[in-house]
Amino acid sequence: MNEPRRTALIAIDWGTTSARAYRIDAAGEVLTARSAPLGIQAIRDGRFADALDALLGEWRADPAPRIACGMIGSRQGWIEAPYVDCPADLAGLGRTLARTPGGELAVVPGARCRDAAGVPDVLRGEETQLAGALLPEDERLLAVLPGTHCKWARVERGRLLEFATFMTGELFAVLLEHSILGRMSDRPAAPTAGEGPAFARGVSRGLAGDGVTHAIFGARTLALAGELAPADVGDWLSGVLIGHEIHAARAWAATRDHTTGPIRVIGGDAIVRRYVGALGQAGVAAERGAADAAARGMFRIAQRAGLIH
């Protein structure tokens, strides 16, 4: 009779709105996972330890080491894990782990870089996804990490060289919920809705790259002209914003001479599918990263940090 596999690590991807915990065995395989709406925005009076107990439930008795990534390590989180400057060794992020005051968690640091104009850019959580999505054969990778703030990252030989942030997800939600464009839609913001003709049409508009503030006004005028159904306004607008992001991000990569090697999209299934489709419209072949990239990344970082024996 086979004995149950033991937990080697408890890893937590702890963001702004939710937290997801994983029990991982010594081979790096996820045994079980659980999630709760316990992001840092939901925690009052600094009661992070109570939130951790609620998230872990019966896992609290497990003696395995615990590691976390994401906004839990931000200035608004439990403890601030300082940013690491790029270029940064992704697996080596374990050398600069922060510790919560009571030793409850080891927290992965974020990363920062500066753009061509000298303006700083930051990420927190995506560095761990990158560490988990890398394959042994990856010499050079252009990674796309969609979300509220989408990141495009250049990785070479396991090192994060630099990245660029595009506020596509947040801008989409703001436009549909708080602008006149949203009044043309008969359904709430749904950034991961189906990829139909309206989305593809919007992507084509965004890929033209003739100014996003001009292009998005089409959500109103097309609807007024009866050429875009109210149910399709959100999909069309999402397509425009993602298409424009791809246009700008490819130009960014080209200025770095990063036009070769695979493009890997890392994130949840629905939004990844949307980005892969939009990249295909741009004539760019893209592949999907591991769905559990954050858990894999925390395992690799924990290994390098000596948390797992």
C-alpha positions as CSV (number, residue, x, y, z in Angstrom):
1,M,0.0,0.0,0.0
2,N,1.5,3.3,-1.1
3,E,2.0,6.0,1.5
4,P,0.6,9.4,0.8
5,R,3.2,11.8,-0.5
6,R,4.4,14.3,2.1
7,T,4.3,18.0,1.8
8,A,7.8,19.5,1.1
9,L,6.6,23.1,0.8
10,I,3.5,25.2,1.2
11,A,3.6,28.0,-1.4
12,I,1.2,30.9,-1.5
13,D,0.5,33.3,-4.4
14,W,-0.9,36.2,-2.4
15,G,-2.2,39.0,-4.5
16,T,-4.4,42.1,-4.1
17,T,-7.8,40.5,-4.3
18,S,-7.2,36.8,-3.6
19,A,-4.7,34.3,-2.2
20,R,-4.0,30.8,-3.5
21,A,-2.1,28.2,-1.5
22,Y,-0.4,25.0,-2.8
23,R,0.9,21.9,-1.1
24,I,3.9,20.7,-3.0
25,D,5.8,17.4,-2.7
26,A,9.6,16.9,-2.8
27,A,9.4,16.3,-6.6
28,G,7.9,19.8,-7.1
29,E,4.4,18.4,-7.9
30,V,1.3,20.2,-6.6
31,L,-0.6,17.8,-4.3
32,T,-3.6,20.1,-3.6
33,A,-4.5,23.7,-3.9
34,R,-7.0,26.0,-2.3
35,S,-7.9,29.7,-2.7
36,A,-9.8,32.4,-0.8
37,P,-10.8,36.1,-1.4
38,L,-8.2,37.1,1.2
39,G,-6.1,39.5,-0.9
40,I,-4.3,42.3,0.9
41,Q,-7.1,44.7,0.1
42,A,-9.5,42.5,2.2
43,I,-7.3,42.5,5.3
44,R,-8.0,45.1,8.0
45,D,-5.9,46.3,10.9
46,G,-2.8,44.3,9.7
47,R,-4.4,40.9,10.6
48,F,-2.3,39.0,8.1
49,A,-1.6,36.1,10.5
50,D,-5.3,35.6,10.9
51,A,-5.8,35.6,7.2
52,L,-3.0,33.1,6.7
53,D,-4.7,30.8,9.3
54,A,-8.0,31.1,7.5
55,L,-6.4,30.3,4.1
56,L,-4.5,27.3,5.3
57,G,-7.2,25.7,7.4
58,E,-6.1,22.3,8.5
59,W,-2.8,22.8,6.7
60,R,-1.8,25.0,9.6
61,A,-0.5,21.8,11.4
62,D,1.7,20.9,8.5
63,P,5.4,21.5,9.5
64,A,6.5,22.1,5.9
65,P,8.3,25.4,5.2
66,R,6.1,28.2,3.8
67,I,6.9,30.7,1.1
68,A,4.8,33.4,-0.6
69,C,5.0,35.7,-3.5
70,G,3.0,38.7,-4.8
71,M,1.5,41.7,-3.2
72,I,1.9,40.3,0.3
73,G,5.5,41.5,0.0
74,S,4.5,45.0,-1.1
75,R,4.6,48.2,1.0
76,Q,0.9,47.6,1.6
77,G,1.4,43.9,2.5
78,W,2.5,42.0,5.5
79,I,6.2,42.9,5.1
80,E,7.9,44.7,2.3
81,A,10.3,42.5,0.4
82,P,12.7,44.9,-1.4
83,Y,12.9,44.9,-5.1
84,V,15.8,43.3,-6.9
85,D,17.4,45.3,-9.7
86,C,17.4,43.8,-13.2
87,P,19.2,41.9,-14.6
88,A,18.1,39.4,-11.9
89,D,18.7,35.6,-11.6
90,L,15.2,34.3,-11.3
91,A,15.9,31.1,-9.4
92,G,18.4,33.0,-7.3
93,L,15.7,35.3,-5.9
94,G,15.8,33.0,-2.9
95,R,19.0,34.7,-1.7
96,T,17.0,37.8,-0.8
97,L,13.9,36.4,0.8
98,A,12.2,38.6,3.4
99,R,10.7,37.1,6.6
100,T,7.5,38.1,8.3
101,P,8.0,39.3,11.9
102,G,6.8,36.1,13.4
103,G,8.6,33.9,10.9
104,E,5.4,32.7,9.4
105,L,6.4,33.1,5.8
106,A,9.5,33.6,3.6
107,V,8.5,36.3,1.0
108,V,9.9,36.5,-2.5
109,P,11.2,40.0,-3.6
110,G,9.8,41.8,-6.6
111,A,12.0,43.2,-9.5
112,R,12.5,46.6,-10.9
113,C,14.1,48.2,-14.0
114,R,14.1,51.5,-15.8
115,D,12.8,52.2,-19.3
116,A,14.6,54.1,-22.1
117,A,13.4,57.4,-20.6
118,G,14.7,56.5,-17.1
119,V,11.3,55.9,-15.7
120,P,11.2,53.0,-13.1
121,D,9.0,50.0,-13.7
122,V,8.2,47.3,-11.1
123,L,6.7,43.9,-10.9
124,R,5.8,41.7,-7.9
125,G,4.6,38.1,-8.3
126,E,5.3,37.8,-12.0
127,E,9.0,37.1,-11.3
128,T,7.9,33.9,-9.6
129,Q,5.7,32.9,-12.5
130,L,8.7,33.5,-14.8
131,A,10.9,31.3,-12.7
132,G,8.3,28.5,-12.9
133,A,7.5,28.9,-16.6
134,L,11.1,28.6,-17.8
135,L,12.1,25.4,-19.5
136,P,15.6,23.9,-19.4
137,E,16.1,24.6,-23.1
138,D,15.1,28.2,-22.9
139,E,18.2,30.3,-23.9
140,R,16.1,33.4,-24.8
141,L,12.5,34.1,-24.1
142,L,10.0,36.9,-24.5
143,A,7.3,36.3,-21.9
144,V,3.8,37.9,-21.7
145,L,2.0,37.9,-18.4
146,P,-1.5,39.2,-18.8
147,G,-3.5,40.7,-16.0
148,T,-4.6,44.0,-14.5
149,H,-1.1,45.3,-15.4
150,C,0.3,43.1,-18.2
151,K,4.0,42.5,-18.2
152,W,6.2,41.8,-21.2
153,A,9.6,40.4,-20.0
154,R,12.9,39.6,-21.6
155,V,14.7,36.6,-20.2
156,E,18.0,35.1,-21.2
157,R,19.7,32.1,-19.6
158,G,17.5,32.2,-16.6
159,R,18.0,36.0,-16.0
160,L,15.3,38.6,-16.1
161,L,16.9,41.3,-18.2
162,E,14.1,43.9,-18.2
163,F,10.3,44.2,-18.6
164,A,7.6,46.7,-19.6
165,T,4.2,47.1,-18.0
166,F,1.0,47.8,-19.9
167,M,-2.1,48.8,-17.8
168,T,-4.4,47.0,-20.3
169,G,-6.6,45.1,-17.9
170,E,-7.2,48.0,-15.5
171,L,-7.8,50.5,-18.4
172,F,-10.4,48.1,-19.9
173,A,-12.3,47.9,-16.6
174,V,-12.1,51.7,-16.0
175,L,-13.4,52.4,-19.5
176,L,-16.4,50.0,-19.3
177,E,-17.3,50.9,-15.7
178,H,-16.6,54.6,-15.5
179,S,-16.6,56.2,-19.0
180,I,-19.1,57.0,-21.7
181,L,-17.9,54.0,-23.7
182,G,-19.3,51.6,-21.0
183,R,-22.8,53.1,-21.5
184,M,-22.9,51.6,-25.0
185,S,-22.5,48.1,-23.5
186,D,-25.3,46.1,-22.1
187,R,-23.2,43.9,-19.9
188,P,-20.5,44.5,-17.2
189,A,-16.8,44.4,-17.8
190,A,-15.7,40.9,-18.7
191,P,-12.0,40.9,-19.7
192,T,-12.0,37.1,-20.2
193,A,-15.2,36.7,-22.2
194,G,-15.3,34.7,-25.4
195,E,-13.1,35.4,-28.4
196,G,-15.6,36.1,-31.1
197,P,-15.7,38.2,-34.2
198,A,-16.1,41.5,-32.3
199,F,-12.9,40.8,-30.3
200,A,-11.0,39.9,-33.5
201,R,-12.2,43.0,-35.2
202,G,-11.1,45.1,-32.2
203,V,-7.6,43.5,-32.3
204,S,-7.2,44.5,-35.9
205,R,-8.1,48.0,-35.0
206,G,-5.6,48.1,-32.1
207,L,-2.8,46.5,-34.2
208,A,-3.0,49.4,-36.6
209,G,-1.3,51.5,-33.9
210,D,-2.8,54.8,-34.9
211,G,-3.4,56.1,-31.4
212,V,-5.3,54.2,-28.7
213,T,-7.2,57.3,-27.4
214,H,-8.6,57.7,-30.9
215,A,-9.2,54.0,-31.6
216,I,-11.2,53.4,-28.4
217,F,-13.8,56.0,-29.3
218,G,-15.0,53.6,-31.9
219,A,-16.7,51.7,-29.2
220,R,-19.2,54.6,-29.1
221,T,-19.4,55.5,-32.7
222,L,-19.7,51.9,-34.0
223,A,-22.5,51.3,-31.5
224,L,-24.3,54.6,-32.5
225,A,-24.1,53.6,-36.2
226,G,-25.6,50.2,-35.5
227,E,-22.4,48.5,-36.6
228,L,-21.6,47.0,-33.1
229,A,-24.1,45.3,-30.9
230,P,-24.3,46.4,-27.3
231,A,-23.4,42.9,-26.2
232,D,-20.2,43.1,-28.3
233,V,-18.9,46.5,-27.1
234,G,-16.8,44.9,-24.3
235,D,-15.2,42.3,-26.6
236,W,-14.4,44.9,-29.3
237,L,-12.9,47.3,-26.7
238,S,-10.8,44.5,-25.2
239,G,-9.5,43.6,-28.6
240,V,-8.5,47.2,-29.3
241,L,-6.6,47.5,-26.1
242,I,-4.9,44.1,-26.4
243,G,-4.1,44.7,-30.1
244,H,-2.6,48.1,-29.3
245,E,-0.6,46.6,-26.4
246,I,0.9,44.0,-28.8
247,H,1.7,46.7,-31.3
248,A,3.6,48.7,-28.7
249,A,5.2,45.8,-27.0
250,R,6.6,44.3,-30.2
251,A,8.1,47.7,-31.0
252,W,9.7,47.7,-27.5
253,A,11.1,44.3,-28.0
254,A,12.5,45.2,-31.5
255,T,14.4,48.2,-30.0
256,R,16.2,45.6,-27.8
257,D,16.8,43.3,-30.7
258,H,14.6,40.7,-29.1
259,T,12.7,39.5,-32.1
260,T,13.9,35.9,-32.1
261,G,13.1,33.0,-29.7
262,P,9.7,31.8,-28.4
263,I,6.9,34.0,-27.0
264,R,5.3,32.4,-24.0
265,V,2.0,33.6,-22.5
266,I,1.7,32.8,-18.8
267,G,-1.5,33.1,-16.8
268,G,-5.1,31.9,-16.4
269,D,-6.5,29.9,-19.3
270,A,-9.2,32.4,-20.5
271,I,-6.9,35.5,-20.7
272,V,-4.0,33.4,-22.1
273,R,-6.3,32.1,-24.8
274,R,-7.3,35.7,-25.7
275,Y,-3.7,36.9,-25.9
276,V,-2.5,33.9,-27.9
277,G,-5.4,34.5,-30.4
278,A,-4.5,38.2,-30.7
279,L,-0.8,37.4,-31.2
280,G,-1.8,35.0,-33.9
281,Q,-3.7,37.8,-35.7
282,A,-0.5,39.8,-35.5
283,G,1.3,37.0,-37.3
284,V,3.2,35.9,-34.1
285,A,3.3,32.3,-33.0
286,A,2.9,32.1,-29.2
287,E,2.8,29.2,-26.8
288,R,1.2,28.8,-23.4
289,G,3.2,28.6,-20.2
290,A,2.5,26.2,-17.3
291,A,-0.8,27.0,-15.6
292,D,0.8,26.4,-12.2
293,A,3.9,28.5,-13.0
294,A,3.7,30.5,-9.7
295,A,3.8,27.2,-7.7
296,R,6.6,25.8,-9.7
297,G,8.5,29.1,-9.4
298,M,8.2,29.2,-5.6
299,F,9.4,25.6,-5.4
300,R,12.5,26.4,-7.5
301,I,13.2,29.5,-5.5
302,A,12.7,27.7,-2.2
303,Q,15.2,25.0,-3.4
304,R,17.9,27.6,-4.2
305,A,17.2,29.3,-0.8
306,G,17.7,26.0,1.1
307,L,14.2,25.9,2.4
308,I,13.7,22.4,1.0
309,H,16.0,19.6,2.2
